[in-house]
Amino acid sequence: MNTKMYVGNLSYDTTEADIRDLFSKHGQVDDVALLTDRETGRPRGFGFVTMADKAGMEAAIKAINGLEVDGRPLKVNEARPRDERPSFGGGGGGGGGGGRGNRGGRGGRY
């Protein structure tokens, strides 16, 4: 049973404790994860909250989606598993060859 929610449009000032306090008013919170940029360590403005049960998740979505926190209206919905998210194709291919260049052809000798 999926009880994980996506929480978006977070202010960079919002902490995991703030989110846990907000969601715990609607049921038991099992986990809060606010994502950060790997290189800079700065918040990315979204995260995930996992509730203990479906009823708590549904109550939290109904109450918190659109609620303004730290000056920003939160976007809250049921998280989709990775395999259900839209795909944007694989990684790009290589850069192709670079023209004829010097490949040992006639070399301009004639």
Sequence and secondary structure as in RCSB ss.txt:
>XXXX:A:sequence
MNTKMYVGNLSYDTTEADIRDLFSKHGQVDDVALLTDRETGRPRGFGFVTMADKAGMEAAIKAINGLEVDGRPLK
VNEARPRDERPSFGGGGGGGGGGGRGNRGGRGGRY
>XXXX:A:secstr
   EEEEES  TT  HHHHHHHHHTTS EEEEEEEE TTT  EEEEEEEEESSHHHHHHHHHHHTT EETTEE E
EEE   GGGS    SS       SS S SS TT  
